[in-house]
Amino acid sequence: MQNQNLWGAQNSGIDQQRQDLFKVIINLPASVGGQSAWTEDVEFAVESFPFPNREREMVGVKYMNQTNFMLGADTASGAIEIPVRYAFNQPTAQRLEKWNYLTSNPRTGGVGLTTKVKAWGEFWWMVPNMAVQENVESERPSDASLVPGLIYHLEGCLIKGLKFSEASMTGNGMVNMTFTMQIDRYYPKSISNMVVKTQ
């Protein structure tokens, strides 16, 4: 990524990323409703997204008095924990719970086929749409005020865990949800467009 203007001077290619302007979209398995179900019921901005390590193993081959290295397989990356920042409604919990049941059904004890449970998705960095923001008289809907900047493609998304926060009648907060995903690999959707443009 080209880090031009890290501190947000005017008319340069990348601006300092504000918190909270990230969005994840998952194309859920067909039995859970697919991408339309995510967009309608589950889609939310995320608080953070810790990208997995993109590392690959190197195989050492002895050659005379030295060791040369050849490309090996991708190394397994750790799970990605996504905290849901905003309050969710009943359909949100149902979609994620159904996806979780597909992997391992606690009622039957059955485990699903990985190919039927895995999904793909996209991670978006949202940036202000300055064409709308600069028009102070604009009455366009709020969903036009942000546009996708950098977009990453996520492959092999598999829900690994689903956890609710502690339910307490003495606390003043809502019950929150955190789900953990295992992602096979991620990469920029467009490798030739790695600069955020906000104009």
C-alpha positions as CSV (number, residue, x, y, z in Angstrom):
1,M,0.0,0.0,0.0
2,Q,1.3,3.4,-0.8
3,N,1.5,5.5,2.3
4,Q,1.2,8.9,0.9
5,N,0.3,11.6,3.3
6,L,-0.2,9.6,6.4
7,W,-1.4,12.6,8.4
8,G,-4.0,13.7,6.0
9,A,-2.6,16.8,4.1
10,Q,-4.9,17.9,1.3
11,N,-4.8,16.5,-2.2
12,S,-2.7,13.4,-1.7
13,G,-3.5,9.8,-2.2
14,I,-4.2,8.3,1.2
15,D,-5.8,9.8,4.3
16,Q,-5.4,8.8,7.9
17,Q,-8.0,6.0,8.5
18,R,-10.5,6.9,11.1
19,Q,-11.7,4.3,13.6
20,D,-14.9,2.5,12.9
21,L,-14.8,2.8,9.1
22,F,-14.5,-0.9,8.3
23,K,-17.1,-3.3,7.0
24,V,-17.1,-7.0,6.4
25,I,-19.4,-8.7,3.9
26,I,-19.7,-12.5,3.9
27,N,-21.4,-14.6,1.2
28,L,-23.0,-17.1,3.7
29,P,-23.6,-20.7,2.7
30,A,-26.7,-21.2,0.6
31,S,-28.6,-23.0,3.4
32,V,-28.2,-19.9,5.6
33,G,-29.3,-17.5,2.9
34,G,-26.3,-16.5,0.9
35,Q,-25.0,-12.9,0.6
36,S,-28.4,-11.4,0.4
37,A,-29.1,-12.7,3.9
38,W,-25.9,-11.2,5.2
39,T,-26.6,-7.8,3.6
40,E,-30.2,-7.7,5.0
41,D,-29.7,-9.1,8.4
42,V,-26.1,-9.4,9.5
43,E,-24.0,-6.7,7.8
44,F,-22.4,-4.4,10.2
45,A,-19.3,-2.2,10.7
46,V,-16.6,-3.9,12.7
47,E,-14.5,-2.5,15.4
48,S,-11.2,-4.1,14.2
49,F,-10.0,-6.7,11.7
50,P,-6.7,-8.3,12.5
51,F,-5.5,-9.5,9.2
52,P,-3.9,-13.0,9.2
53,N,-0.3,-13.5,8.5
54,R,0.5,-14.3,4.9
55,E,3.5,-16.5,5.3
56,R,4.7,-19.6,3.4
57,E,7.0,-22.3,4.4
58,M,10.4,-22.6,2.8
59,V,11.9,-26.0,2.1
60,G,15.6,-26.3,2.6
61,V,17.5,-28.3,-0.1
62,K,21.1,-29.2,0.5
63,Y,23.3,-28.4,-2.4
64,M,27.1,-29.1,-2.0
65,N,28.2,-27.0,1.0
66,Q,25.2,-24.7,1.1
67,T,21.4,-24.8,1.6
68,N,19.1,-23.4,-1.0
69,F,15.4,-22.8,-0.3
70,M,12.4,-23.7,-2.4
71,L,8.8,-22.5,-2.0
72,G,6.6,-24.6,0.2
73,A,3.0,-24.5,1.3
74,D,1.2,-21.6,2.9
75,T,1.5,-21.7,6.7
76,A,-1.8,-21.9,8.6
77,S,-3.0,-18.6,10.0
78,G,-4.7,-18.1,13.3
79,A,-8.4,-17.4,13.7
80,I,-9.8,-14.0,13.2
81,E,-11.9,-12.7,16.0
82,I,-14.5,-10.1,14.9
83,P,-16.3,-8.2,17.7
84,V,-19.7,-6.9,16.7
85,R,-19.7,-3.3,17.8
86,Y,-23.3,-2.3,17.3
87,A,-26.4,-3.8,18.8
88,F,-27.8,-6.7,16.7
89,N,-31.3,-7.8,16.2
90,Q,-32.9,-11.2,16.2
91,P,-32.2,-12.0,12.5
92,T,-28.5,-11.3,13.0
93,A,-28.3,-13.7,15.9
94,Q,-30.3,-16.3,13.9
95,R,-28.1,-16.2,10.8
96,L,-24.8,-16.5,12.7
97,E,-26.3,-19.2,14.9
98,K,-27.4,-21.2,11.9
99,W,-24.0,-20.9,10.3
100,N,-22.5,-22.1,13.6
101,Y,-24.9,-25.1,13.6
102,L,-23.8,-26.0,10.1
103,T,-20.3,-26.6,11.4
104,S,-21.3,-28.6,14.4
105,N,-24.9,-29.2,15.3
106,P,-25.2,-29.4,19.1
107,R,-28.7,-31.1,18.8
108,T,-27.6,-34.0,16.7
109,G,-23.8,-34.0,17.3
110,G,-23.3,-34.0,13.5
111,V,-20.4,-32.2,11.8
112,G,-21.1,-30.6,8.4
113,L,-19.0,-30.9,5.2
114,T,-16.4,-28.2,5.1
115,T,-17.1,-27.4,1.5
116,K,-20.8,-26.7,2.3
117,V,-20.0,-24.5,5.3
118,K,-17.1,-22.4,4.0
119,A,-17.9,-19.0,2.5
120,W,-16.1,-16.1,0.8
121,G,-16.3,-12.5,1.6
122,E,-14.9,-9.0,1.3
123,F,-13.4,-6.6,3.7
124,W,-13.9,-2.9,2.9
125,W,-12.2,0.2,4.2
126,M,-14.8,2.8,4.1
127,V,-13.8,6.4,3.2
128,P,-15.8,9.6,3.2
129,N,-17.4,10.4,-0.2
130,M,-16.2,13.9,-0.5
131,A,-18.3,14.6,-3.6
132,V,-21.3,14.3,-1.2
133,Q,-19.6,15.8,1.9
134,E,-18.6,19.0,0.1
135,N,-22.1,19.8,-0.9
136,V,-23.4,21.1,2.4
137,E,-26.9,21.5,1.0
138,S,-27.1,17.9,0.0
139,E,-30.0,15.9,1.3
140,R,-28.8,12.5,-0.1
141,P,-29.2,9.5,2.2
142,S,-26.5,8.8,4.7
143,D,-25.5,5.6,2.9
144,A,-24.0,7.7,0.1
145,S,-21.7,9.5,2.5
146,L,-19.1,6.7,2.6
147,V,-17.7,4.7,-0.3
148,P,-15.4,1.6,-0.3
149,G,-11.8,2.4,-0.5
150,L,-9.4,-0.6,-0.4
151,I,-11.2,-3.9,-0.8
152,Y,-9.8,-7.2,0.2
153,H,-11.1,-10.6,-0.9
154,L,-11.5,-13.2,1.8
155,E,-11.4,-16.9,0.8
156,G,-12.4,-19.9,2.8
157,C,-14.3,-18.2,5.6
158,L,-15.4,-20.7,8.2
159,I,-17.1,-19.7,11.5
160,K,-15.1,-21.2,14.3
161,G,-16.7,-19.8,17.5
162,L,-19.8,-17.8,18.5
163,K,-19.8,-16.3,22.0
164,F,-22.3,-14.1,23.8
165,S,-21.2,-11.8,26.6
166,E,-22.3,-12.5,30.1
167,A,-26.0,-11.8,30.7
168,S,-26.4,-9.8,33.9
169,M,-29.4,-8.0,35.2
170,T,-27.2,-5.8,37.4
171,G,-25.2,-4.5,34.4
172,N,-26.4,-1.6,32.2
173,G,-25.0,-2.8,28.9
174,M,-26.5,-5.1,26.2
175,V,-25.5,-8.6,25.6
176,N,-22.9,-8.5,22.9
177,M,-21.8,-11.1,20.4
178,T,-18.3,-12.1,19.2
179,F,-17.8,-14.6,16.4
180,T,-14.5,-16.1,15.4
181,M,-13.7,-16.9,11.7
182,Q,-11.0,-19.0,10.2
183,I,-9.9,-17.5,6.9
184,D,-7.8,-19.5,4.4
185,R,-6.4,-16.5,2.6
186,Y,-7.0,-12.9,1.8
187,Y,-5.6,-10.6,-0.8
188,P,-6.4,-7.2,-2.4
189,K,-9.3,-7.4,-4.8
190,S,-7.4,-5.1,-7.2
191,I,-3.6,-5.2,-6.8
192,S,-3.3,-2.2,-9.1
193,N,-5.5,0.0,-7.0
194,M,-3.9,0.2,-3.6
195,V,-4.3,3.9,-2.9
196,V,-7.4,5.3,-1.2
197,K,-8.9,8.2,-3.2
198,T,-11.4,10.4,-1.5
199,Q,-12.1,12.8,-4.2
